[in-house]
Amino acid sequence: MFKTVIFDLDGTLLDTLGDLTDASNHICAQNGWPTFTQEQVRHMVGNGNPKLVERFTPESARTPERLADSLRQFMAYYDLHKMDRTAPYPGVPEALAALWAAGIKTAVFSNKADAFCPSLVRHYFGDVFDIVRGKRDGVPAKPDPAGVYALMRELGASAADTVYVGDSDVDVLTGHNAGLTVCGVTWGFRGREELARAGAEMLAGSGEELAALLLR
C-alpha cells in the first residue's frame, strides 16, 4: 500500500472543463476571436493557464503584451465563474475518504494557477488534503518534477511509497520524471489510450477502482 498520494486537479478530481471552456470563449468573444467547442478546449488544457490562453489566442495576436493582457482577462473572469459548472467526478469523494480513513497522506499538485486551487479543493472536498498547491511563480510547470520534489519534502515522503494520480500524458511524465509510480484515471480530459501510451503503471476507470488500486 502506498503511504502518499499526489493528485492532479483538473480532469482528475474535478471536472472543470465547462468553466474553462466558458472562460476561454468569453475572452475570445471580448476580443472578436473565434470561439471553441468544449471538446476542442479539452485538448488545450493541462499545461497551465498561460499556455491555455496562448492556445486559444489567434497566432496574429500572440504578442507578449497581448498575451499578458488576455491572461489577466482570463484570470479575472475565471475567478468569478470557476464554480459555475465544475463538479467532482463520481466516486472521487468516496475514494478520498477511503484514503483518509487508511491514514494515507494526500496532496494536490496542479498546473492551474495556485490562486485558484485551495478554494476549489476546499469547496468541493473540505480539508482532506495535507497540501494543496498549484502553479507558483519561480517553480516550473509540470512535467518538470521540481514542484513534486518540494511537496514530497514537506510531506516527508519517499519515491518508493508515493504515487502520482492524473488524467493526461503530462501527469504521467510528471510522475515518472520524479521517479514515482503513476496511476492514470480514464474519466478525465484525455482518456485511457493516451495514459497507456504514456506509460502509466496503473489505470483506474472509477473512484472505487482507484481506491482499490491505491490501497492494495
GUSEGU-480356 format. One record per residue (C-alpha): residue in one letter; x, y, z. Coordinates in steps of 0.02 Angstrom, whole numbers, plus 32768, in hexadecimal, padded with zeros to 4 digits. Layout:
BEGIN
aXYZ/...
// end
This chain:
BEGIN
m800080008000/f803C80AF7FD7/k805B81298065/t804A81CA7FFF/v7FDB81F57F6A/i7FF282947F04/f7F6082C47E94/d7F4D83307DFC/l7EB2839E7E09/d7E5B83C87D62/g7E1D832B7D0C/t7E5182BE7DA0/l7DF382F97E3A/l7D84837F7DED/d7D2C838D7D46/t7D5984437D24/l7D4B843B7C67/g7CA584977C58/d7CE2852D7CBC/l7D8A85317C62/t7D30852D7BBB/d7CBA85B87BED/a7D4886267C2C/s7DAF86077B8F/n7D1D86307B1D/h7CF286CC7B81/i7D9F87117B61/c7D9986DE7AAA/a7CF087347A93/q7D2C87D17AEC/n7DBD87DC7A72/g7D5D87AD79D5/w7DB6870679C2/p7D6D865E7990/t7D2585F87A1F/f7D3C853E7A43/t7CD584A57A6F/q7CEE84507B15/e7D3E83BE7ABA/q7DBE84337A6B/v7DE784837B13/r7DFE83D57B5E/h7E9E83C67AF8/m7EDC84767B22/v7EE484607BDF/g7F6584097C4A/n7FFE84797C3D/g7FC3850B7CA7/n7F5A85A87C8F/p7FDA860A7C27/k7FE9857A7BAB/l7F2B856A7B9E/v7F1D86247B78/e7FA686157AF6/r7F4D85847AA3/f7EA485DB7A92/t7EF4867E7A57/p7F058690799A/e7FB986897960/s7FAF873B791F/a7F87877A79CE/r800C87197A2D/t807B87AC7A59/p80C087AB7B0C/e805888437B38/r7FB687FD7AF0/l7FD087547B41/a7FF087A57BEA/d7F52880E7BDA/s7EEA87777BA4/l7F2D87137C36/r7EF8879C7CAF/q7E4A879D7C60/f7E3F86E07C6C/m7E7886D77D21/a7DFC875D7D58/y7D68870D7CFE/y7D92865B7D31/d7DA7868D7DE6/l7CF386C97DE8/h7CAD86327D8B/k7D1E85A17DBC/m7C9285487E1B/d7C0285657DA1/r7C0884B87D51/t7C9A84637DA7/a7C7783C57E0C/p7CD683307E55/y7CDC82967DE9/p7C68820A7E26/g7CBA819E7EAB/v7D4B82147ECB/p7D0F82567F75/e7CF481A37FAE/a7DA281717F74/l7DF082037FD1/a7D8F81D2806E/a7DD381218061/l7E8681608053/w7E6C81D480E8/a7E2581478150/a7EBD80DD8126/g7F3381658165/i7F7F818A80BB/k7FC88238809F/t7F7C8292800B/a7FA9832E7FAA/v7F73838C7F0E/f7FF283CC7E90/s7FAA84247DF8/n7FE284917D67/k7F4984FE7D8B/a7F7A85A57DD8/d7F98858F7E92/a7F1E861D7EB9/f7E8C85AF7E81/c7EB985057EC9/p7E9D85107F86/s7DF0855E7F7A/l7DB684E07EF7/v7DF7844B7F58/r7DB184877FFE/h7D0784AF7FB1/y7CF084027F65/f7D5483927FDA/g7D6A83EC8080/d7E1283DA80D7/v7E40832880AA/f7EE783558058/d7F89837380B6/i7FC783EF8032/v7F7284427F9C/r7FE184997F20/g7FD084E07E71/k804985377DFC/r80B285B67E5A/d812C86387E18/g81DD85F77E18/v81A985407E12/p81A984EC7D66/a810484A77D27/k80E783ED7D17/p812E837C7CD3/d81C883C77D28/p81D583677DCD/a821383F87E38/g8169841C7E84/v814C83647EAA/y81F483597F01/a81C883EF7F6C/l812183A17F9E/m817382FD7FCB/r81F283548039/e816683AC8097/l8107830A80AB/g81A082A580DB/a8177822F804C/s81EA81B97FEE/a81DD818B7F37/a81CE80D27F60/d812680E77FB8/t80DD817D7F5A/v806881777EC3/y803682037E4D/v7F8282017E0E/g7F4E825F7D71/d7EEB825D7CD0/s7F67828E7C48/d8011826A7BFD/v805183067C57/d802782B27CFC/v8079820F7CCA/l8117826C7C99/t811182D07D3A/g810982357DA5/h818F81D97D44/n820282707D43/a81F4826F7E02/g821781B47E09/l816581877E3E/t80E781037E11/v805681507DAF/c7F9E81237DB4/g7F3A81697D24/v7E80818D7D34/t7E22816B7C94/w7D8B81DC7CB9/g7DEC827E7C9F/f7E1782F17C0F/r7E85827C7BA9/g7E5281C67BC0/r7E9781167BCF/e7EF6810F7B2A/e7F6181A97B50/l7F86816E7C00/a7FB780BF7BC8/r802381037B3C/a807C81767BB6/g80A580E17C25/a803480EF7CBE/e805380567D2B/m7F9E804F7D66/l7EF980867D1A/a7E5880A77D7C/g7DAF80B57D29/s7D4A80E57DC4/g7D62812F7E70/e7D4680837EBD/e7DCC80377E4D/l7E4380C67E77/a7E3180AA7F32/a7E4A7FEE7F1B/l7EEA80097EB7/l7F3480847F32/l7F0680207FCE/r7F3A7F737F94/
// end
